[in-house]
Each structure stands twice: as structure tokens, then as C-alpha cells.
Amino acid sequence: MLTLVIGGGGAGTRAHAERLVTACPAPWAYIATAQAYDDEMRERIALHRSRRGEGWTTIDAPLDLIGAIEALPDGRPVLIDCLTLWLANHMLAEHDIEAECQGLADVLSRPRGPWFVVSNEVGQGIVPDNALARRFRDAAGRLNQQVAAVADTVLMMVAGLPLKVK
């Protein structure tokens, strides 16, 4: 079972996904895609880690998300947080975005347990004023569509409230 939890920044996507995962029997896997490029991000990552209690195994996968997913044992509940950070990491590394996203969507189309994926909806605001930001917005939109297409359930978070889309 694959569930996509999507929403804008600060909408409660991660917190809701954590609640969904912990409703499953432990142990749980948390695949984190963030990279700490500065002190603020290091603090943010440390805070997120400190909120998770016993039963969680954290796997850092800023680039090799596919490999991290494939290495999971069958049946393990997993939270993948988040696709937009993973996408940004690949864009900054100048990887083949289409190939990476297609590979990820293929792996996610075959869940081997309850999998919960967090992503940001970045296309509901103004058109970005620079080419890189527009490229990111468009790539994130395509990735979200690919994952939503293979997901069993899609939840849109608005002001901390989940709305079932699919």
C-alpha cells in the first residue's frame, strides 16, 4: 500500500505521515532525503530526529532513495520524507531528472508494505521569477503526478487537515 501525503510547506504533511506510519506495528523506517547545507538545516534535521521515539530506524538517502527503498525488508512500514528535497538534491547534482523520477516512480509502484511518501505541492503559488525555480516547480509537479498515479491513496494536507484526493 502506497500513500502520498502532499501539501504546502508547513501544512502538516510530515506530522500526519508520521501518525499514519506509527498506526502500523513497529519497527518503522524513516528514509530522510534532507542534506544539511547550513546550520539552520542541521538544527531542523536534529529537531525532527529528536521527535521520533523508539521503534524508528533512520536511513539517510539524499540521492540514493531508490537503493534505500529496495534495501527495506518486506512488510516494513516506511516514511519517505520528502520527495521535493530529493528532487532538489538531484537537480543541484545535475543528474538526469527524468530518469531519476521515472526510476523512483517504478520502485514506488511496487510497495512491499505500508509505504508513506511526503512531498510538497509547489505549483499553487506565483510563477517563479527565475529559470531554475521554474524548472524545479515543473519537475516537482511532474514527479508528484507520477507518484500520485501509482499511489493507492493521496492525501492533501491543508492547515494540518488531511483531505482525501484519491
RAVEN-V444486 format. One record per residue. N is the residue number from 0. PHI is phi as a letter, one per 20 degrees, with the letter a starting at -180 (* if undefined). OMEGA is omega in whole degrees, -180 to 180 (999 if undefined). Layout:
# RAVEN-V444486
{{N;PHI;OMEGA} {N;PHI;OMEGA}}
This chain:
# RAVEN-V444486
{{0;*;179} {1;d;177} {2;c;174} {3;e;176} {4;d;-172} {5;c;177} {6;r;178} {7;f;177} {8;g;179} {9;m;-178} {10;e;179} {11;n;-178} {12;f;-177} {13;f;-178} {14;f;180} {15;f;178} {16;f;177} {17;f;178} {18;f;179} {19;f;-179} {20;f;-176} {21;f;171} {22;f;175} {23;e;178} {24;f;175} {25;f;6} {26;e;-180} {27;d;175} {28;d;176} {29;d;177} {30;e;-176} {31;d;-178} {32;d;-176} {33;f;171} {34;c;-178} {35;e;179} {36;e;-179} {37;b;-177} {38;f;-179} {39;f;-180} {40;f;176} {41;f;179} {42;f;180} {43;f;179} {44;f;179} {45;f;179} {46;f;179} {47;f;179} {48;f;-177} {49;f;-180} {50;f;-180} {51;e;-179} {52;e;179} {53;f;-180} {54;o;-179} {55;e;168} {56;d;179} {57;e;178} {58;c;178} {59;e;-179} {60;b;-179} {61;f;179} {62;c;-175} {63;e;178} {64;f;180} {65;g;179} {66;f;179} {67;f;179} {68;f;-178} {69;f;-179} {70;e;-180} {71;f;174} {72;f;178} {73;g;176} {74;n;-177} {75;f;172} {76;f;-176} {77;c;172} {78;d;177} {79;d;-174} {80;c;-6} {81;c;-176} {82;f;-177} {83;f;174} {84;f;177} {85;g;179} {86;f;179} {87;f;178} {88;g;180} {89;f;178} {90;f;179} {91;f;179} {92;e;179} {93;l;177} {94;e;177} {95;f;-173} {96;f;-180} {97;g;-179} {98;f;180} {99;f;-178} {100;f;178} {101;f;177} {102;f;178} {103;f;179} {104;f;178} {105;f;180} {106;f;-179} {107;f;180} {108;f;-179} {109;c;-178} {110;f;179} {111;d;-179} {112;r;177} {113;f;-179} {114;d;-179} {115;c;-175} {116;d;178} {117;d;174} {118;b;178} {119;d;171} {120;e;-176} {121;d;-174} {122;d;-177} {123;d;180} {124;d;180} {125;f;175} {126;f;-179} {127;g;-174} {128;e;179} {129;c;-173} {130;f;-179} {131;f;-180} {132;f;177} {133;f;178} {134;f;178} {135;f;-180} {136;g;-179} {137;f;179} {138;f;178} {139;f;178} {140;f;179} {141;f;179} {142;f;179} {143;f;178} {144;f;179} {145;f;-178} {146;f;178} {147;f;-179} {148;f;-179} {149;e;-179} {150;f;174} {151;f;-178} {152;c;173} {153;c;177} {154;d;176} {155;d;-180} {156;e;177} {157;c;178} {158;l;178} {159;n;-179} {160;d;179} {161;e;174} {162;d;-179} {163;f;-180} {164;e;-179} {165;b;999}}
